[in-house]
Amino acid sequence: MKNKIVEHPFAPIVFKDTEILILGSFPSIQSFEKNFYYAHPRNQFWKILETITKYPTLNKDQKIWLLKEMKFGLWDMVQKCQRNNSLDSSLEHEEVNDIASFLQTHPSIKKLAFTGKKAQKLFEKHFSDLKIEKIYLPSPSSAYAMMTFEEKIQAYREKLLNKADQK
């Protein structure tokens, strides 16, 4: 994949009543292969959402249903880039999606949630003038080991659901 421009393979998932748009950086190589967001088997994104919402995420339809029920949307900051592996640190020559126009055509979106520092930094670089509430979530990648899975669950629960941990 190195030295080749790679385009984002799928459309955003958004509904007419989406309130929180969750933004990652760019799909992993396995997400490309499986044609869906956060498809790497060790990525914790769907397991975290399943845990905090109590909705199953066994297949693509259940994942989309969970997003719809929770009024979450899903997209990525990068439209095209170069890379040689799935790590955010390997992304080069990124062209970002037009988040400003997207928000104009989806007025129900009240918050943006970033699943990692790369997505957050790209947003701040290109759209710092946008007046919208922003939520910074820890990366769901298993490569991000500065937090335990339980700490990630706690952060997602508090930030996405505005609830403290209720074990």
Secondary structure, 3 states (H helix, E strand, C coil): CCCCCEECCCCCECCCCCCEEEEECCCCHHHHHHCCCCCCCCCCHHHHHHHHHCCCCCCHHHHHHHHHHHCEEEEECEEEEECCCCCHHHCEEEEECCHHHHHHHCCCCCEEEEECHHHHHHHHHHHCCCCCEEEEECCCCCCCCCCCHHHHHHHHHHHHHCCCCCC
